[in-house]
Amino acid sequence: MPDFSLENAARDEGFLVVAGVDEAGRGPWAGPVVAGAAILEPGVVPEQLLSRLDDSKKLKTALRAELFALLIETPGVTLSTGQASVEEIDTHNILEATMMAMRRAVAGLAVPPGLILVDGNRTPSMPCPVKAVVKGDGISLSIAAASIAAKETRDRIMDDLAQVHPGYGWDSNAGYGTPQHQAGLAKLGVTPHHRRSFKPIKRLVGG
């Protein structure tokens, strides 16, 4: 389970404000990529909340939604999300678009961090030091909170898009290339929310 080990080590080095950052939606064929950023104040955020945080991919949908709501309303938690559009993904590539979303999430934080812990092995350029943490959403509580914010925010975006473009199953597959999504593409074609730079969509539009 994630804990504050990395955050505490950073504070011992003089970084008083540490933010965790994670993304959701690099792999789907449709929709934006979303990043979350989170700052958790040790000794302020209740242990009963911290003990329930984990990598968002390990959490059931209802629990993730509950935790996201608690994070938003709990003193000592600072959250922000940022996104990069389908157009930005197609123009720049998914990796650079992910970095853009992460920078936007950090820029939206009410408190500027002194150090940023980023899930994965690649880091965006930031106005402060950044540390990559492989599988960080299962190691750092700050990254775990960021992963919940990113995943929950993106799923809600895809739920809304599913109402506008029914037939692709985005409210259940979040834009990933599931059989239902593929069937929708075969029947209904490509929407403005599909990533045309991704090979399955590029083939459909003759790219």
HUUR-V240402 format. One record per helix or strand. SS is the DSSP state (hx for helix, st for strand). FROM is the first residue (numbers start at 1). LEN is the number of residues. If there is no record, write none. Layout:
ss->SS from->FROM len->LEN
ss->SS from->FROM len->LEN
//
This chain:
ss->st from->3 len->1
ss->hx from->5 len->8
ss->st from->18 len->7
ss->st from->30 len->1
ss->st from->33 len->8
ss->hx from->47 len->4
ss->hx from->56 len->3
ss->hx from->61 len->13
ss->st from->77 len->8
ss->hx from->86 len->7
ss->hx from->94 len->14
ss->st from->115 len->5
ss->st from->129 len->5
ss->hx from->136 len->3
ss->st from->140 len->1
ss->hx from->141 len->24
ss->hx from->170 len->4
ss->hx from->179 len->10
ss->st from->194 len->1
ss->hx from->199 len->6
//
